[in-house]
């Protein structure tokens, strides 16, 4: 017994209860913070999509428009990532699917919204790893062919990218009217297969 009449068992019990309460409160706060970040990401994706829909004639291709292209055009500013930094301009894009439905992909850091139909407020959000030519183990693996261009035996760009993003880059850097990989004659198009993990985060 201590001076207040509590035994060691009672003191230990009180400490455990306090720890549990603190842990629960921290979980609630951190959970709400993560939820708010995901909500902000969804709002940013919808805002980006609506901006493109309202300015379709500003772009060379009206079916697929990348965030970097919209920034370069002056139609939109960089999208601030709720996880820090800015959202990826090469993987974030507006596009129309095979049925003509307007959709958006938005990548911010390690998180990705995929195939968001503009106006949707509850899409799946994925946690992703970086692209790698080495296939990771596990079942949640995404596989994709990405492209670069060779000039004088050297790769023009530091990163491999989607086919239409490479088309945009060649159009921008060379000032030529190209709309598909087959149109590119300024360099030799090369490709590699890349992999990354892609797991549902929310």
N, C-alpha and C positions, 0 to 999 in steps of 0.2 A: 504493500500500500504506500502511496505517496502522501504528501501533506494534504492534498485535496480529497483523499479517500479513494482514489482510483487505483486499481491494481494494474499490473503490466498488460493483462489480457484486454481490459477495458480501453487502455490507452492505445494499444495496437489496433483494436477494432475501430476506434474513432479516427485514427490515422488512415486506415484503409478506406473508410467511408469518405473522408475528405479527398483522398487521392482519386477515388472513383468519381466524385462530383466534379473535380477539376478536369479530369480526363473527358468526362461527358461534355462539359462546357467547351473545352477546346475542340472536341469533335464537331460540336454544333457550329462554332465560329468558323473553323476551317472548312467544314462542309458547305456552309453558306457562301464563303468566299469563293470556293471552286465553282459552285452553282452559278454565282453571279458572273464569273469570268466566262463560263460557257454561254450564259444568256447574252452577254455582250458580244461574244463571237458570232452568235446567231444573228443578232441585230446588225452587225457589221456586214455579214454575208448578204442579208436581204437589202441593206442600203446600197451595197455595191451593185447588186443585180438591178435594182430599180434605176440607179443612175445610168447604167448602160442601156436599159430598155428605153429610157427617155432621150438618149442621144445615139440612136443606131446609125445614123448617117455620118458620124464622125470617124468611122473606122473603115479600113480597106476590106476587111471581112466582117460580115455582120453575124456570122454563125458562131464564131469562137473569138472571144476578145479577152486577152490576159490583163491582169492588173497592171503590170509594167507598161503595157501598151496604152492603157487608159491614163496612167500617170504621165507618160511621155506626151500624150495628146493634150493633156491639161484638163481632161474631163473629171479627174478625181485626184485627191492627194493620197499619199501613202496611208495605209490602214494600220493604225496602232494596235499592236497585239495586246490583249488583256494579260498575257503571260510575260510581257516585257519585250522590248524591241518593236519591230514592225512585221507585218504579215508578209509571207513569201509572194513576190510578184510574178514568179515564173510558174508556180503551180496554182495560184489563185486565178480563176477564170470564170467568165460568163460564157455559156454556150446554149445552143438549142439542140435538144435530142432528136432522135429519128422521127418523132411525132411533132416536132416543132415547138415543144414545151421549153420555156426558158428556165435554165437551171444555173446553179453556181457551185463551184468548188472553192473552198477557202482554207488555206493552210496558214496557221499561226504557230510558229515554233514546232513543238512536238504534237500538235493537235490538228486534225483535219475534219472539215465538214465536206461530205461528198454527195454530189447529186441533189443539192437542196433545191426544191421547187420554190421559186420566188413567192414569198408570203408564208411559207411553212415556218412555224415557230418551235417545232419539236423534232428536228432531224437527229439522226444518229451522229455522235461526235466520236472520232477515233483517235487513239493515241498511236503514233507511228514512230518508227525509227528512221534513221538516215538511209538513203539508197546505198546499196552495196552490190558488187558483182558476185559476192559470196552469199549463197543461199543460206539463211539461218534455219535452225531446226524449229520444229513446232508446226502447228496447223494454221495459225493466223498469219500466213505469209502472202504478201502481194507480189506479183511478178509483172514487170513491164519493160518493154523495149524503149530505150531512150537514144537520143541522137546527138551527134556533133558533126563538125565539118573539118576536113583536112585541107590545109593550104601549105604547099611546099613540104609535105610530110609531117607537119605539126598541127595539133588540134587548135582550132581557132578560139574555142571557149574553154574555160576552166571546168565547167560542168556539162554533163550530158543532160539533155532536156527533151520534153515532148516534141513530137514532129512539128506541130503547128507553132510552137514557141520558137523553134529553130527557124521556121519560115519567117516569122515576125522579126527575128534578130537579123537575118540576112537582108530583109526588106529595109530595116532601119539602118544597118551598117553600110550597105552598098547602094542604097537609094534605087533599088530595082523593084519592078512589079512582079513578085513571085507569090504564088498562093498555095503551092504544094511542094513536097520534097522533089518531085519530078521536074519542077521548074528551075531548081537551083543549079546553076552552071558556074557560079563564082568559086566553088570549092567542091571537094569530094565528100558527099554525105556518108557518114559511117554510123554504125549502131552497135549497141551492146545490150545484153539483158541484165536488168538490175532487179534486186529484191529488197523488201523491207517487211518488218512486222507491222501488223495493223490490227489493233484490238479495240473493241468498243469501250469508250471511256464513260459515255453517258447515253 
